[in-house]
């Protein structure tokens, strides 16, 4: 499926745009391709875009001063990724986004998103809905990290996103779950 059709189907799950409105909306996106391991946003960068994943997988993560990695998100096709705190506040990035696989993305600048939201009410509704959905997902994940054990988090991840195990390195899945690589290995073999 081409980029335009994938984005159109994604939007149509939430809002309805005329063909002309969608063409105008789509005209504000810029395609980008990155190779596996390539950095899209690095800590300390100025962030003025968010990315819609067309193909591949990216991760959003934070590295501590002692280089411990905490993965906040894996973004697969039809998911969005950025450092949203930096994007909305104008501060420098505190999280990084890089490519787990070769990736094709559509980039939308913050200025264009705001322009589109002012001009097309349905687009404003879409972005508000998406932000709310992302907030709820982050809230659930935080509660899960605070109140469930590693086994439960692992089983939930397997149930929700079984395809992750096909292309995400195990050490990164462990970083997402908040466990060591050894603990993940024990959970994997206990299934």
C-alpha positions, 0 to 999 in steps of 0.5 A: 500500500502506498504512503498516501493510502495508508495515511488515508485509511489511518485517518478514516478510522477516526475522522472523515475528510473529503478527497480535497481535504485529504489531499491538502492534508497529505501535501504537508507531509514529507517522506523520509527513509532511514536505515537500521540503527540510524538516529532520527532524533537525538537527545539534545536536538531541537525537535520540530517534527513528528513522524508517521511510520509507514514501514519498519519499526522505530523506538523512542528511548531515554539513556541515563547518565550511566547509559542505562536504556529505558524504552518508552515506545516501539512505533510500527506502521501507522504509529506516530513517534517523536519527543512530544515534550520537546515538540510541544514545549520548544525545549531540547529533546530528552528522548531519542528516536532511532531505527530498529529496522530500515524505516519509511516515515512521513514527517509533519512539522509542528507548524504544519500540524497547527496550521492544519488544525486551524484550517480543518476541524476534523484534523484538529479532532483527529490530533486531539483524539490521538493525543488522548489515546496516547496519554491513556496508553502511557498511563496504563503502561506506567500503572503496569510498571508500578503494579504488575510483575515482569511475567505479567508485563511480558505476557501482555506485550506478547498478547498485544504485539506478538510481531515485535519478537520477530524484529526487535532485539531481546535486549530492547524488549527487556529495556521496554519491560524494565527487566534484565536480558537474563530475566527476559530469557527466563520468561521466554523459556518458561512459556 
